[in-house]
C-alpha cells in the first residue's frame, strides 16, 4: 500500500492563505509527512516501535495540513493509508470515505477502502432486501454522484434534441421513438438518484466508530442500559439521522440496530 505524493495542495480552492511563507510551510509539512511514512515503511519489520512512531509523525503532519485548511482527495487518501499502518481502522475508513467524495472513481482508493473494511472485526450484515436493492440499482450505488449528475444532464439535453428532431418526421421512426423514450427514462432515473443522495446527505450523516468495545445504549447517557449484550469494535460504520443530544449521538447500523454512543467514540464523515 504505497503512499502517493500530492501533486498539488489545492490552496486557493479551499479559501486559505496563499502567502509564499504559508505555502512553503505546508510544502515542508507535506514533505516531512511523506518522509516519515517512507522511513517507517522501510524499518517496519525490523523495528516495529520505531516504525509506529514514524507513522504517527506522518499522521500528525497530514492532520496539521487538514487543520490549516488544505482539503483534497489525495491528502485524505494518504492519511487513510497511514492510519491503516497504525491499526486505526475506523480513522482509516473515515479518511477513505472523505477522499471518495473529493476523488470519486479512484481505483486505488476503492481498493484501499475495501481492504480497510476487511480488517474490521465485526461483520454487520445488511438485510437481504437491501442487498437485492443494491443489486437492482447498481448504477445508483456503483457510480459516483458527480458522474450520475453529468450523465443525467447529458440525457436530458439529448432528450430535447431528439424531441426537436422528431418534429421533422411524421410519423416518427420507431428507432427515434425508442431513443427518445430511453433518454427520458435515463434522465428521470438519474435525476431521482441524484435528488435522493442530496436529500439523504441533509437528512442523515454517515460515520464510523473510532473506539473499541463501544456500547450502544438506550439513551443519551452512561446511566442508560445497553441496548445489546455486545460491544462493537473500531471501524463499524453507521448513519446518524437525528440531532445530537449533548455529547451523545444516535447511530443506526447497516443491519438496523440502533442506539446512543458518546460523540468522542466516532467520527462523522
DRENPA-3360 file (N, C-alpha, C; in nm, 2 decimals, always signed):
BEGIN
1 = XXXXXXXX = +0.09/-0.12/+0.00/+0.00/+0.00/+0.00/+0.09/+0.12/+0.00 ~ +0.15/+0.16/-0.11/+0.24/+0.27/-0.12/+0.17/+0.40/-0.11 ~ +0.23/+0.50/-0.04/+0.18/+0.63/-0.03/+0.21/+0.71/-0.15 ~ +0.11/+0.79/-0.19/+0.13/+0.87/-0.31/+0.16/+1.01/-0.28 ~ +0.25/+1.08/-0.36/+0.28/+1.22/-0.34/+0.17/+1.31/-0.39 ~ +0.13/+1.41/-0.31/+0.03/+1.50/-0.35/+0.09/+1.59/-0.46 ~ +0.02/+1.60/-0.57/+0.07/+1.67/-0.69/+0.04/+1.82/-0.67 ~ -0.06/+1.85/-0.58/-0.09/+1.99/-0.55/-0.16/+2.00/-0.42;
9 = XXXXXXXX = -0.15/+2.12/-0.35/-0.21/+2.13/-0.22/-0.35/+2.19/-0.23 ~ -0.39/+2.24/-0.35/-0.52/+2.29/-0.37/-0.55/+2.41/-0.27 ~ -0.46/+2.50/-0.26/-0.47/+2.60/-0.16/-0.58/+2.70/-0.19 ~ -0.57/+2.76/-0.31/-0.67/+2.86/-0.34/-0.81/+2.81/-0.35 ~ -0.83/+2.68/-0.39/-0.96/+2.62/-0.40/-1.03/+2.61/-0.27 ~ -0.95/+2.61/-0.16/-1.02/+2.60/-0.03/-1.02/+2.73/+0.05 ~ -0.99/+2.83/-0.01/-1.00/+2.96/+0.05/-0.90/+2.99/+0.16 ~ -0.78/+2.94/+0.16/-0.69/+2.96/+0.26/-0.58/+3.05/+0.21;
17 = XXXXXXXX = -0.50/+3.10/+0.30/-0.39/+3.19/+0.26/-0.30/+3.13/+0.16 ~ -0.26/+3.21/+0.05/-0.17/+3.16/-0.04/-0.04/+3.24/-0.04 ~ -0.01/+3.31/+0.08/+0.12/+3.38/+0.10/+0.23/+3.28/+0.08 ~ +0.34/+3.32/+0.02/+0.45/+3.23/+0.00/+0.50/+3.16/+0.12 ~ +0.51/+3.23/+0.24/+0.55/+3.16/+0.36/+0.46/+3.05/+0.40 ~ +0.33/+3.08/+0.38/+0.23/+2.98/+0.42/+0.24/+2.85/+0.33 ~ +0.25/+2.88/+0.20/+0.26/+2.77/+0.10/+0.39/+2.69/+0.13 ~ +0.50/+2.76/+0.15/+0.62/+2.69/+0.18/+0.62/+2.61/+0.30;
25 = XXXXXXXX = +0.55/+2.66/+0.41/+0.54/+2.58/+0.53/+0.46/+2.45/+0.51 ~ +0.35/+2.47/+0.43/+0.27/+2.35/+0.40/+0.34/+2.25/+0.31 ~ +0.42/+2.30/+0.22/+0.50/+2.20/+0.14/+0.60/+2.13/+0.23 ~ +0.66/+2.20/+0.32/+0.76/+2.14/+0.41/+0.69/+2.03/+0.50 ~ +0.57/+2.07/+0.54/+0.49/+1.97/+0.63/+0.46/+1.85/+0.55 ~ +0.42/+1.87/+0.42/+0.38/+1.76/+0.34/+0.51/+1.67/+0.31 ~ +0.62/+1.73/+0.28/+0.74/+1.66/+0.26/+0.78/+1.58/+0.39 ~ +0.77/+1.64/+0.50/+0.80/+1.57/+0.63/+0.71/+1.45/+0.65;
33 = XXXXXXXX = +0.58/+1.47/+0.62/+0.49/+1.36/+0.64/+0.53/+1.24/+0.55 ~ +0.55/+1.27/+0.42/+0.59/+1.17/+0.33/+0.72/+1.10/+0.37 ~ +0.82/+1.18/+0.41/+0.94/+1.12/+0.45/+0.93/+1.03/+0.57 ~ +0.85/+1.07/+0.67/+0.82/+0.99/+0.79/+0.75/+0.86/+0.75 ~ +0.66/+0.86/+0.66/+0.59/+0.74/+0.62/+0.69/+0.65/+0.55 ~ +0.77/+0.70/+0.45/+0.86/+0.62/+0.38/+0.96/+0.55/+0.47 ~ +1.02/+0.63/+0.57/+1.12/+0.58/+0.66/+1.06/+0.47/+0.75 ~ +0.93/+0.49/+0.79/+0.87/+0.39/+0.88/+0.84/+0.26/+0.80;
41 = XXXXXXXX = +0.81/+0.28/+0.67/+0.78/+0.16/+0.59/+0.91/+0.07/+0.57 ~ +1.02/+0.14/+0.57/+1.15/+0.07/+0.54/+1.19/-0.01/+0.66 ~ +1.16/+0.04/+0.79/+1.20/-0.03/+0.91/+1.09/-0.11/+0.98 ~ +0.98/-0.11/+0.91/+0.86/-0.17/+0.98/+0.89/-0.31/+1.04 ~ +0.95/-0.40/+0.96/+0.97/-0.54/+1.00/+1.09/-0.55/+1.10 ~ +1.18/-0.46/+1.10/+1.30/-0.47/+1.19/+1.28/-0.40/+1.32 ~ +1.20/-0.29/+1.32/+1.18/-0.21/+1.44/+1.04/-0.16/+1.45 ~ +0.94/-0.24/+1.48/+0.80/-0.20/+1.48/+0.77/-0.08/+1.56;
49 = XXXXXXXX = +0.84/-0.06/+1.68/+0.81/+0.05/+1.77/+0.85/+0.18/+1.70 ~ +0.97/+0.18/+1.64/+1.02/+0.30/+1.57/+0.93/+0.33/+1.45 ~ +0.89/+0.22/+1.38/+0.80/+0.24/+1.26/+0.67/+0.30/+1.31 ~ +0.62/+0.26/+1.42/+0.49/+0.32/+1.46/+0.50/+0.46/+1.50 ~ +0.62/+0.50/+1.56/+0.64/+0.64/+1.59/+0.65/+0.72/+1.46 ~ +0.71/+0.66/+1.35/+0.72/+0.73/+1.23/+0.59/+0.75/+1.16 ~ +0.50/+0.64/+1.16/+0.37/+0.66/+1.11/+0.29/+0.76/+1.18 ~ +0.30/+0.76/+1.32/+0.23/+0.86/+1.39/+0.27/+1.00/+1.36;
57 = XXXXXXXX = +0.40/+1.02/+1.34/+0.45/+1.15/+1.30/+0.40/+1.19/+1.16 ~ +0.39/+1.10/+1.07/+0.33/+1.12/+0.94/+0.19/+1.16/+0.95 ~ +0.11/+1.09/+1.03/-0.03/+1.12/+1.06/-0.05/+1.26/+1.11 ~ +0.04/+1.29/+1.21/+0.03/+1.43/+1.27/+0.05/+1.54/+1.17 ~ +0.14/+1.52/+1.08/+0.17/+1.62/+0.98/+0.06/+1.63/+0.88 ~ +0.00/+1.51/+0.84/-0.11/+1.52/+0.74/-0.23/+1.59/+0.81 ~ -0.25/+1.56/+0.94/-0.36/+1.62/+1.01/-0.34/+1.77/+1.02 ~ -0.22/+1.81/+1.04/-0.19/+1.96/+1.05/-0.22/+2.03/+0.92;
65 = XXXXXXXX = -0.20/+1.96/+0.81/-0.23/+2.02/+0.68/-0.38/+2.04/+0.67 ~ -0.46/+1.94/+0.71/-0.60/+1.95/+0.71/-0.65/+2.06/+0.80 ~ -0.59/+2.07/+0.92/-0.63/+2.17/+1.01/-0.60/+2.31/+0.96 ~ -0.50/+2.32/+0.87/-0.47/+2.45/+0.82/-0.56/+2.49/+0.70 ~ -0.65/+2.40/+0.66/-0.74/+2.43/+0.55/-0.72/+2.36/+0.42 ~ -0.61/+2.28/+0.41/-0.59/+2.20/+0.29/-0.69/+2.08/+0.28 ~ -0.76/+2.06/+0.18/-0.85/+1.95/+0.17/-0.86/+1.90/+0.02 ~ -0.81/+1.78/+0.00/-0.83/+1.72/-0.13/-0.82/+1.57/-0.11;
73 = XXXXXXXX = -0.86/+1.50/-0.22/-0.88/+1.35/-0.21/-0.74/+1.28/-0.18 ~ -0.63/+1.33/-0.24/-0.50/+1.26/-0.22/-0.46/+1.28/-0.07 ~ -0.48/+1.39/-0.01/-0.44/+1.41/+0.13/-0.51/+1.31/+0.22 ~ -0.65/+1.30/+0.20/-0.72/+1.21/+0.29/-0.68/+1.06/+0.25 ~ -0.65/+1.04/+0.13/-0.61/+0.90/+0.09/-0.48/+0.86/+0.16 ~ -0.38/+0.96/+0.16/-0.25/+0.93/+0.22/-0.27/+0.92/+0.37 ~ -0.35/+1.00/+0.43/-0.38/+0.99/+0.58/-0.45/+0.86/+0.61 ~ -0.54/+0.81/+0.52/-0.60/+0.68/+0.54/-0.50/+0.57/+0.54;
81 = XXXXXXXX = -0.41/+0.58/+0.44/-0.30/+0.47/+0.43/-0.22/+0.47/+0.56 ~ -0.19/+0.59/+0.62/-0.11/+0.60/+0.74/-0.18/+0.53/+0.86 ~ -0.31/+0.56/+0.87/-0.39/+0.51/+0.98/-0.40/+0.35/+0.97 ~ -0.41/+0.30/+0.85/-0.41/+0.16/+0.83/-0.28/+0.10/+0.89 ~ -0.17/+0.16/+0.86/-0.04/+0.11/+0.92/-0.04/+0.12/+1.07 ~ -0.11/+0.22/+1.12/-0.12/+0.23/+1.27/-0.22/+0.14/+1.33 ~ -0.30/+0.07/+1.25/-0.40/-0.02/+1.30/-0.53/+0.06/+1.35 ~ -0.54/+0.18/+1.31/-0.66/+0.26/+1.35/-0.76/+0.25/+1.23;
89 = XXXXXXXX = -0.83/+0.14/+1.23/-0.92/+0.11/+1.12/-1.03/+0.21/+1.10 ~ -1.09/+0.25/+1.21/-1.20/+0.34/+1.20/-1.16/+0.48/+1.14 ~ -1.05/+0.53/+1.18/-1.00/+0.65/+1.13/-0.96/+0.64/+0.98 ~ -0.90/+0.52/+0.95/-0.87/+0.50/+0.81/-0.99/+0.50/+0.72 ~ -1.10/+0.43/+0.76/-1.22/+0.42/+0.68/-1.28/+0.56/+0.67 ~ -1.28/+0.64/+0.78/-1.33/+0.78/+0.77/-1.25/+0.86/+0.67 ~ -1.12/+0.85/+0.67/-1.04/+0.92/+0.57/-1.07/+0.88/+0.43 ~ -1.07/+0.75/+0.40/-1.10/+0.70/+0.27/-1.24/+0.75/+0.22;
97 = XXXXXXXX = -1.34/+0.75/+0.31/-1.47/+0.79/+0.27/-1.48/+0.94/+0.24 ~ -1.40/+1.02/+0.31/-1.39/+1.16/+0.28/-1.32/+1.18/+0.14 ~ -1.22/+1.10/+0.12/-1.15/+1.10/-0.01/-1.24/+1.07/-0.12 ~ -1.33/+0.97/-0.10/-1.42/+0.93/-0.20/-1.51/+1.04/-0.25 ~ -1.55/+1.13/-0.16/-1.63/+1.25/-0.20/-1.55/+1.34/-0.29 ~ -1.42/+1.35/-0.26/-1.34/+1.45/-0.33/-1.27/+1.39/-0.46 ~ -1.25/+1.26/-0.46/-1.19/+1.19/-0.57/-1.27/+1.07/-0.61 ~ -1.39/+1.09/-0.65/-1.48/+0.97/-0.69/-1.42/+0.89/-0.80;
105 = XXXXXXXX = -1.43/+0.76/-0.79/-1.39/+0.67/-0.90/-1.24/+0.64/-0.90 ~ -1.16/+0.68/-0.80/-1.02/+0.65/-0.79/-1.01/+0.50/-0.76 ~ -0.95/+0.42/-0.85/-0.94/+0.28/-0.83/-0.86/+0.24/-0.71 ~ -0.74/+0.30/-0.69/-0.66/+0.27/-0.57/-0.74/+0.30/-0.44 ~ -0.81/+0.41/-0.44/-0.89/+0.45/-0.32/-1.00/+0.34/-0.29 ~ -1.07/+0.30/-0.40/-1.17/+0.19/-0.38/-1.11/+0.07/-0.32 ~ -0.99/+0.03/-0.37/-0.93/-0.10/-0.33/-0.88/-0.08/-0.18 ~ -0.83/+0.03/-0.15/-0.78/+0.05/-0.01/-0.89/+0.06/+0.09;
113 = XXXXXXXX = -1.00/+0.12/+0.05/-1.12/+0.12/+0.13/-1.17/-0.02/+0.16 ~ -1.18/-0.10/+0.05/-1.22/-0.24/+0.06/-1.13/-0.31/+0.16 ~ -1.00/-0.29/+0.14/-0.90/-0.36/+0.23/-0.92/-0.32/+0.38 ~ -0.94/-0.19/+0.40/-0.96/-0.14/+0.54/-1.08/-0.20/+0.60 ~ -1.19/-0.21/+0.52/-1.31/-0.27/+0.57/-1.29/-0.42/+0.60 ~ -1.21/-0.49/+0.53/-1.18/-0.63/+0.55/-1.11/-0.65/+0.68 ~ -1.04/-0.55/+0.74/-0.97/-0.56/+0.86/-1.07/-0.54/+0.98 ~ -1.19/-0.49/+0.96/-1.28/-0.46/+1.07/-1.33/-0.59/+1.13;
121 = XXXXXXXX = -1.33/-0.60/+1.26/-1.37/-0.73/+1.32/-1.51/-0.77/+1.32 ~ -1.60/-0.67/+1.33/-1.74/-0.70/+1.33/-1.79/-0.71/+1.18 ~ -1.88/-0.80/+1.16/-1.94/-0.81/+1.03/-2.09/-0.78/+1.04 ~ -2.12/-0.66/+1.01/-2.26/-0.61/+1.02/-2.33/-0.64/+0.89 ~ -2.41/-0.74/+0.88/-2.48/-0.79/+0.76/-2.60/-0.70/+0.73 ~ -2.61/-0.66/+0.61/-2.73/-0.59/+0.57/-2.85/-0.68/+0.54 ~ -2.97/-0.64/+0.56/-3.09/-0.72/+0.53/-3.08/-0.76/+0.38 ~ -3.14/-0.88/+0.36/-3.14/-0.93/+0.22/-3.21/-0.84/+0.12;
129 = XXXXXXXX = -3.31/-0.77/+0.17/-3.38/-0.67/+0.08/-3.29/-0.56/+0.04 ~ -3.20/-0.52/+0.13/-3.11/-0.41/+0.10/-3.01/-0.46/-0.01 ~ -2.96/-0.58/+0.01/-2.86/-0.63/-0.09/-2.93/-0.65/-0.22 ~ -3.05/-0.69/-0.23/-3.13/-0.71/-0.35/-3.15/-0.57/-0.42 ~ -3.18/-0.47/-0.34/-3.20/-0.34/-0.39/-3.07/-0.28/-0.45 ~ -2.96/-0.30/-0.38/-2.83/-0.26/-0.43/-2.80/-0.33/-0.56 ~ -2.84/-0.45/-0.57/-2.81/-0.52/-0.70/-2.89/-0.47/-0.81 ~ -3.02/-0.44/-0.79/-3.11/-0.39/-0.89/-3.07/-0.25/-0.93;
137 = XXXXXXXX = -3.03/-0.17/-0.83/-3.00/-0.03/-0.86/-2.84/-0.01/-0.86 ~ -2.77/-0.10/-0.92/-2.63/-0.10/-0.92/-2.57/+0.03/-0.97 ~ -2.64/+0.10/-1.07/-2.59/+0.22/-1.12/-2.60/+0.34/-1.02 ~ -2.70/+0.33/-0.93/-2.71/+0.43/-0.82/-2.61/+0.41/-0.72 ~ -2.58/+0.29/-0.68/-2.49/+0.26/-0.57/-2.34/+0.25/-0.62 ~ -2.33/+0.22/-0.75/-2.19/+0.20/-0.80/-2.13/+0.32/-0.87 ~ -2.20/+0.42/-0.91/-2.15/+0.53/-0.98/-2.14/+0.65/-0.88 ~ -2.03/+0.73/-0.89/-2.03/+0.85/-0.80/-2.13/+0.95/-0.84;
145 = XXXXXXXX = -2.16/+1.04/-0.74/-2.27/+1.14/-0.76/-2.25/+1.23/-0.88 ~ -2.12/+1.28/-0.89/-2.10/+1.38/-1.00/-2.11/+1.31/-1.14 ~ -2.08/+1.18/-1.15/-2.09/+1.12/-1.28/-2.24/+1.10/-1.31 ~ -2.32/+1.06/-1.21/-2.46/+1.04/-1.23/-2.53/+1.18/-1.27 ~ -2.48/+1.28/-1.21/-2.54/+1.42/-1.24/-2.50/+1.46/-1.38 ~ -2.38/+1.43/-1.42/-2.33/+1.46/-1.56/-2.41/+1.38/-1.66 ~ -2.42/+1.25/-1.63/-2.49/+1.16/-1.73/-2.64/+1.20/-1.74 ~ -2.70/+1.23/-1.63/-2.84/+1.27/-1.63/-2.86/+1.40/-1.71;
153 = XXXXXXXX = -2.77/+1.50/-1.69/-2.78/+1.62/-1.76/-2.76/+1.60/-1.91 ~ -2.67/+1.51/-1.95/-2.65/+1.48/-2.09/-2.77/+1.41/-2.15 ~ -2.83/+1.32/-2.07/-2.95/+1.25/-2.12/-3.07/+1.35/-2.14 ~ -3.08/+1.45/-2.05/-3.18/+1.55/-2.06/-3.17/+1.63/-2.19 ~ -3.04/+1.67/-2.21/-3.02/+1.75/-2.33/-3.05/+1.67/-2.46 ~ -3.00/+1.54/-2.46/-3.03/+1.45/-2.57/-3.18/+1.43/-2.59 ~ -3.25/+1.43/-2.48/-3.40/+1.41/-2.49/-3.46/+1.53/-2.57 ~ -3.42/+1.65/-2.54/-3.48/+1.76/-2.61/-3.44/+1.77/-2.75;
161 = XXXXXXXX = -3.31/+1.73/-2.78/-3.27/+1.73/-2.92/-3.35/+1.63/-3.00 ~ -3.37/+1.51/-2.94/-3.45/+1.41/-3.01/-3.59/+1.45/-3.03 ~ -3.65/+1.52/-2.93/-3.79/+1.57/-2.95/-3.79/+1.68/-3.06 ~ -3.69/+1.76/-3.07/-3.68/+1.86/-3.18/-3.67/+1.79/-3.31 ~ -3.58/+1.69/-3.32/-3.57/+1.62/-3.45/-3.70/+1.55/-3.49 ~ -3.77/+1.50/-3.39/-3.90/+1.43/-3.41/-4.00/+1.52/-3.48 ~ -3.99/+1.65/-3.47/-4.08/+1.75/-3.53/-4.08/+1.74/-3.68 ~ -3.96/+1.69/-3.73/-3.95/+1.69/-3.88/-3.99/+1.56/-3.94;
169 = XXXXXXXX = -4.03/+1.47/-3.86/-4.07/+1.34/-3.91/-4.22/+1.31/-3.87 ~ -4.30/+1.28/-3.97/-4.44/+1.24/-3.95/-4.47/+1.12/-4.04 ~ -4.49/+1.00/-3.98/-4.48/+0.97/-3.84/-4.33/+0.96/-3.80 ~ -4.31/+0.96/-3.67/-4.17/+0.94/-3.62/-4.12/+0.80/-3.64 ~ -4.00/+0.78/-3.68/-3.95/+0.64/-3.70/-3.95/+0.57/-3.56 ~ -3.96/+0.44/-3.57/-3.97/+0.36/-3.44/-3.83/+0.38/-3.36 ~ -3.72/+0.38/-3.44/-3.59/+0.39/-3.37/-3.58/+0.53/-3.29 ~ -3.64/+0.63/-3.35/-3.64/+0.76/-3.29/-3.72/+0.76/-3.16;
177 = XXXXXXXX = -3.84/+0.69/-3.17/-3.93/+0.68/-3.06/-3.86/+0.61/-2.94 ~ -3.79/+0.50/-2.97/-3.72/+0.42/-2.87/-3.60/+0.51/-2.81 ~ -3.53/+0.58/-2.89/-3.42/+0.66/-2.84/-3.47/+0.77/-2.75 ~ -3.58/+0.83/-2.79/-3.64/+0.94/-2.71/-3.69/+0.89/-2.57 ~ -3.76/+0.77/-2.58/-3.80/+0.71/-2.45/-3.69/+0.67/-2.36 ~ -3.58/+0.62/-2.42/-3.47/+0.58/-2.35/-3.40/+0.69/-2.28 ~ -3.38/+0.80/-2.35/-3.32/+0.92/-2.29/-3.41/+0.98/-2.18 ~ -3.54/+0.97/-2.20/-3.63/+1.02/-2.09/-3.62/+0.94/-1.97;
185 = XXXXXXXX = -3.61/+0.80/-1.99/-3.60/+0.71/-1.87/-3.47/+0.74/-1.80 ~ -3.36/+0.75/-1.88/-3.23/+0.77/-1.81/-3.23/+0.90/-1.74 ~ -3.28/+1.01/-1.80/-3.28/+1.14/-1.74/-3.36/+1.14/-1.61 ~ -3.48/+1.08/-1.61/-3.56/+1.08/-1.49/-3.50/+1.00/-1.38 ~ -3.45/+0.88/-1.42/-3.39/+0.79/-1.32/-3.27/+0.85/-1.25 ~ -3.18/+0.91/-1.33/-3.06/+0.97/-1.27/-3.09/+1.10/-1.19 ~ -3.19/+1.17/-1.24/-3.23/+1.29/-1.16/-3.28/+1.25/-1.03 ~ -3.36/+1.14/-1.02/-3.42/+1.09/-0.90/-3.30/+1.04/-0.81;
193 = XXXXXXXX = -3.21/+0.97/-0.87/-3.09/+0.92/-0.80/-3.01/+1.03/-0.73 ~ -2.98/+1.14/-0.81/-2.91/+1.25/-0.75/-2.99/+1.32/-0.64 ~ -3.12/+1.34/-0.67/-3.20/+1.41/-0.57/-3.21/+1.33/-0.44 ~ -3.21/+1.20/-0.45/-3.22/+1.11/-0.33/-3.09/+1.13/-0.25 ~ -2.98/+1.12/-0.32/-2.85/+1.14/-0.25/-2.83/+1.27/-0.18 ~ -2.88/+1.38/-0.25/-2.87/+1.51/-0.19/-2.96/+1.52/-0.07 ~ -3.08/+1.47/-0.08/-3.17/+1.47/+0.03/-3.12/+1.39/+0.15 ~ -3.07/+1.27/+0.12/-3.01/+1.18/+0.22/-2.89/+1.25/+0.29;
201 = XXXXXXXX = -2.81/+1.32/+0.21/-2.70/+1.39/+0.27/-2.74/+1.49/+0.37 ~ -2.86/+1.56/+0.35/-2.91/+1.66/+0.45/-2.98/+1.59/+0.56 ~ -3.05/+1.48/+0.53/-3.14/+1.42/+0.63/-3.06/+1.33/+0.73 ~ -2.95/+1.27/+0.68/-2.87/+1.19/+0.77/-2.72/+1.21/+0.74 ~ -2.64/+1.16/+0.83/-2.49/+1.17/+0.81/-2.42/+1.04/+0.84 ~ -2.32/+1.01/+0.76/-2.25/+0.88/+0.78/-2.14/+0.90/+0.89 ~ -2.10/+0.79/+0.95/-2.00/+0.80/+1.05/-1.94/+0.66/+1.07 ~ -1.83/+0.65/+1.15/-1.76/+0.53/+1.17/-1.71/+0.53/+1.32;
209 = XXXXXXXX = -1.72/+0.42/+1.38/-1.66/+0.41/+1.52/-1.51/+0.41/+1.51 ~ -1.45/+0.49/+1.60/-1.30/+0.50/+1.61/-1.25/+0.45/+1.75 ~ -1.34/+0.39/+1.82/-1.30/+0.33/+1.95/-1.34/+0.18/+1.95 ~ -1.28/+0.11/+2.04/-1.32/-0.03/+2.06/-1.41/-0.05/+2.18 ~ -1.48/-0.17/+2.18/-1.57/-0.20/+2.29/-1.68/-0.09/+2.31 ~ -1.74/-0.05/+2.21/-1.84/+0.06/+2.22/-1.97/+0.00/+2.25 ~ -2.04/+0.06/+2.35/-2.17/+0.01/+2.39/-2.28/+0.10/+2.33 ~ -2.38/+0.04/+2.26/-2.49/+0.11/+2.22/-2.60/+0.12/+2.33;
217 = XXXXXXXX = -2.63/+0.23/+2.38/-2.71/+0.25/+2.49/-2.85/+0.29/+2.45 ~ -2.95/+0.27/+2.54/-3.09/+0.30/+2.52/-3.12/+0.45/+2.52 ~ -3.03/+0.53/+2.58/-3.05/+0.67/+2.59/-2.91/+0.74/+2.59 ~ -2.92/+0.88/+2.59/-2.80/+0.96/+2.58/-2.73/+0.98/+2.71 ~ -2.68/+0.88/+2.77/-2.60/+0.89/+2.89/-2.55/+0.75/+2.94 ~ -2.45/+0.76/+3.02/-2.39/+0.63/+3.07/-2.49/+0.56/+3.17 ~ -2.58/+0.63/+3.22/-2.68/+0.57/+3.31/-2.78/+0.48/+3.24 ~ -2.79/+0.50/+3.11/-2.89/+0.41/+3.04/-2.83/+0.27/+3.01;
225 = XXXXXXXX = -2.92/+0.18/+3.01/-2.88/+0.04/+2.99/-2.83/+0.01/+2.85 ~ -2.74/-0.08/+2.83/-2.70/-0.12/+2.69/-2.82/-0.17/+2.62 ~ -2.83/-0.14/+2.49/-2.94/-0.19/+2.41/-2.91/-0.34/+2.37 ~ -2.78/-0.37/+2.35/-2.74/-0.51/+2.31/-2.64/-0.56/+2.40 ~ -2.64/-0.69/+2.42/-2.53/-0.76/+2.50/-2.41/-0.78/+2.42 ~ -2.36/-0.67/+2.36/-2.24/-0.68/+2.27/-2.17/-0.55/+2.26 ~ -2.04/-0.55/+2.25/-1.96/-0.43/+2.24/-1.91/-0.42/+2.10 ~ -1.93/-0.31/+2.03/-1.89/-0.30/+1.89/-1.75/-0.25/+1.88;
233 = XXXXXXXX = -1.68/-0.29/+1.77/-1.54/-0.26/+1.76/-1.51/-0.14/+1.66 ~ -1.39/-0.10/+1.67/-1.34/+0.01/+1.58/-1.36/-0.02/+1.44 ~ -1.42/+0.07/+1.36/-1.44/+0.05/+1.22/-1.58/+0.03/+1.18 ~ -1.67/+0.00/+1.27/-1.81/-0.02/+1.24/-1.87/+0.11/+1.18 ~ -1.94/+0.10/+1.07/-1.99/+0.22/+1.00/-2.14/+0.23/+1.04 ~ -2.19/+0.36/+1.03/-2.33/+0.38/+1.08/-2.38/+0.51/+1.01 ~ -2.51/+0.54/+1.03/-2.56/+0.67/+0.99/-2.62/+0.74/+1.12 ~ -2.63/+0.87/+1.11/-2.69/+0.95/+1.22/-2.81/+1.02/+1.16;
241 = XXXXXXXX = -2.93/+1.00/+1.21/-3.05/+1.06/+1.14/-3.13/+1.15/+1.24 ~ -3.07/+1.19/+1.35/-3.13/+1.29/+1.43/-3.03/+1.37/+1.50 ~ -3.06/+1.49/+1.55/-2.96/+1.58/+1.61/-2.90/+1.52/+1.73 ~ -2.77/+1.55/+1.76/-2.71/+1.51/+1.88/-2.78/+1.56/+2.01 ~ -2.76/+1.49/+2.12/-2.81/+1.54/+2.25/-2.68/+1.55/+2.34 ~ -2.64/+1.67/+2.35/-2.52/+1.69/+2.43/-2.40/+1.63/+2.37 ~ -2.33/+1.54/+2.44/-2.21/+1.47/+2.39/-2.25/+1.34/+2.33 ~ -2.37/+1.31/+2.30/-2.42/+1.18/+2.26/-2.49/+1.19/+2.12;
249 = XXXXXXXX = -2.47/+1.09/+2.04/-2.53/+1.08/+1.91/-2.60/+0.95/+1.89 ~ -2.71/+0.95/+1.82/-2.79/+0.83/+1.80/-2.75/+0.77/+1.66 ~ -2.70/+0.65/+1.67/-2.65/+0.58/+1.54/-2.73/+0.46/+1.50 ~ -2.73/+0.44/+1.37/-2.80/+0.32/+1.32/-2.71/+0.24/+1.23 ~ -2.69/+0.12/+1.26/-2.60/+0.03/+1.18/-2.67/-0.02/+1.06 ~ -2.59/-0.08/+0.97/-2.64/-0.13/+0.84/-2.75/-0.24/+0.86 ~ -2.74/-0.31/+0.97/-2.85/-0.42/+0.99/-2.97/-0.37/+1.06 ~ -2.98/-0.24/+1.09/-3.09/-0.18/+1.15/-3.08/-0.16/+1.30;
257 = XXXXXXXX = -2.97/-0.22/+1.36/-2.95/-0.20/+1.51/-2.92/-0.05/+1.53 ~ -2.97/+0.00/+1.64/-2.95/+0.15/+1.67/-2.93/+0.16/+1.82 ~ -2.88/+0.28/+1.86/-2.85/+0.31/+2.00/-2.77/+0.44/+2.01 ~ -2.74/+0.48/+2.13/-2.67/+0.60/+2.16/-2.52/+0.57/+2.20 ~ -2.43/+0.65/+2.14/-2.29/+0.64/+2.18/-2.24/+0.78/+2.21 ~ -2.13/+0.78/+2.28/-2.06/+0.91/+2.30/-2.00/+0.97/+2.17 ~ -2.01/+1.09/+2.16/-1.96/+1.16/+2.03/-1.81/+1.13/+2.01 ~ -1.73/+1.12/+2.12/-1.59/+1.10/+2.11/-1.55/+0.96/+2.07;
265 = XXXXX = -1.65/+0.87/+2.06/-1.62/+0.73/+2.02/-1.63/+0.71/+1.87 ~ -1.65/+0.82/+1.79/-1.67/+0.80/+1.65/-1.63/+0.93/+1.58 ~ -1.62/+0.92/+1.44/-1.60/+1.04/+1.36/-1.71/+1.04/+1.26 ~ -1.77/+1.16/+1.24/-1.87/+1.18/+1.14/-1.80/+1.22/+1.01 ~ -1.86/+1.18/+0.90/-1.80/+1.20/+0.77/-1.87/+1.31/+0.69;
% end
